[in-house]
Amino acid sequence: MSDPIRIRAMVRDGGVGEIRTLLPHPMESGQRRAPSGDLIPAHYIETLTIALNGREIIRGRLGPAVSANPLFVFHIDGVKAGDKVRIAWQDNQGGSRSDEAAFA
């Protein structure tokens, strides 16, 4: 199992929510070579979804050009302290991870 998704969800002035998330993942493109000279197999996140209180609000497609352990920041209107955000990803090798945090 992969490392937990790091999520920081904060309510800013005016009910604007800020979500900062770090996705621990190698994000290998399949084009790099190991010290042995062998190609490192492709291993990257393909789909990222964000749900607020159980309702999907963002769905994005990623690919091999995204850096390892990507950091994303999203701003969402109309949130309040205690609202729950769930972040999930699926990768090209069938792996997945999902974690949840509450807005503070």
C-alpha positions in Angstrom: 0.0 0.0 0.0 1.2 3.5 -0.8 1.9 6.2 1.8 -1.1 8.3 2.9 -2.1 11.3 0.9 -1.2 14.4 2.8 -4.2 16.8 2.9 -4.4 20.3 4.5 -7.9 21.8 4.2 -8.5 25.3 5.5 -11.4 27.7 5.4 -10.2 31.2 4.4 -12.1 34.5 4.6 -15.4 34.5 2.8 -16.0 30.8 2.9 -13.3 30.0 0.4 -11.7 26.6 1.1 -8.1 26.0 0.3 -7.0 22.4 -0.2 -3.3 21.6 -0.3 -2.5 18.0 -1.1 0.7 16.0 -1.6 0.4 12.7 -3.4 3.3 10.4 -2.5 3.9 8.5 -5.8 7.0 7.7 -7.9 5.4 9.1 -11.1 7.8 7.2 -13.4 7.4 8.0 -17.1 8.8 4.7 -18.4 11.5 6.6 -20.3 14.2 6.8 -17.6 16.9 4.2 -17.2 18.1 2.5 -13.9 21.8 2.5 -13.2 21.9 -1.0 -14.7 20.7 0.5 -18.0 17.3 -1.1 -17.9 14.2 1.0 -18.5 12.3 1.8 -15.3 8.7 0.7 -16.0 6.0 3.4 -16.3 4.2 4.0 -13.0 2.1 7.2 -12.8 -1.2 8.5 -11.5 -3.8 8.6 -14.3 -6.9 9.9 -12.4 -7.3 12.3 -9.5 -10.7 13.0 -7.9 -11.7 15.3 -5.1 -15.1 15.0 -3.3 -16.6 17.5 -0.9 -19.0 16.0 1.6 -19.4 12.9 -0.6 -20.0 14.8 -3.9 -17.4 14.8 -6.6 -16.3 18.3 -7.4 -13.0 17.8 -9.3 -11.8 15.0 -11.6 -8.5 15.4 -13.4 -6.4 13.3 -15.6 -2.6 13.2 -15.0 0.1 11.5 -16.9 3.8 10.6 -17.1 5.0 14.2 -17.4 3.9 15.1 -13.8 6.8 15.1 -11.2 7.2 12.6 -8.4 5.2 13.3 -5.3 3.1 16.1 -6.9 1.7 18.9 -4.8 -1.6 20.5 -5.8 -3.5 23.5 -4.4 -7.2 24.0 -5.1 -9.6 26.8 -4.0 -13.3 26.1 -3.5 -16.1 28.5 -2.7 -18.8 27.8 -0.1 -17.1 25.6 2.4 -17.2 25.7 6.2 -15.3 24.3 9.1 -16.0 20.6 9.5 -16.8 19.9 5.8 -15.0 16.8 4.6 -12.8 16.5 1.6 -11.8 13.1 0.1 -9.0 12.8 -2.3 -8.4 9.7 -4.4 -6.1 8.6 -7.2 -5.7 5.6 -9.5 -2.5 4.8 -11.4 -1.6 3.0 -14.6 -0.6 -0.2 -12.7 -4.0 -0.7 -11.0 -2.9 1.0 -7.7 -5.2 3.4 -5.9 -5.3 5.4 -2.7 -8.0 7.5 -1.0 -7.8 9.7 2.1 -10.1 12.2 3.8 -9.7 15.3 5.9 -12.0 17.9 7.5 -11.8 21.6 6.8 -10.4 23.6 9.8 
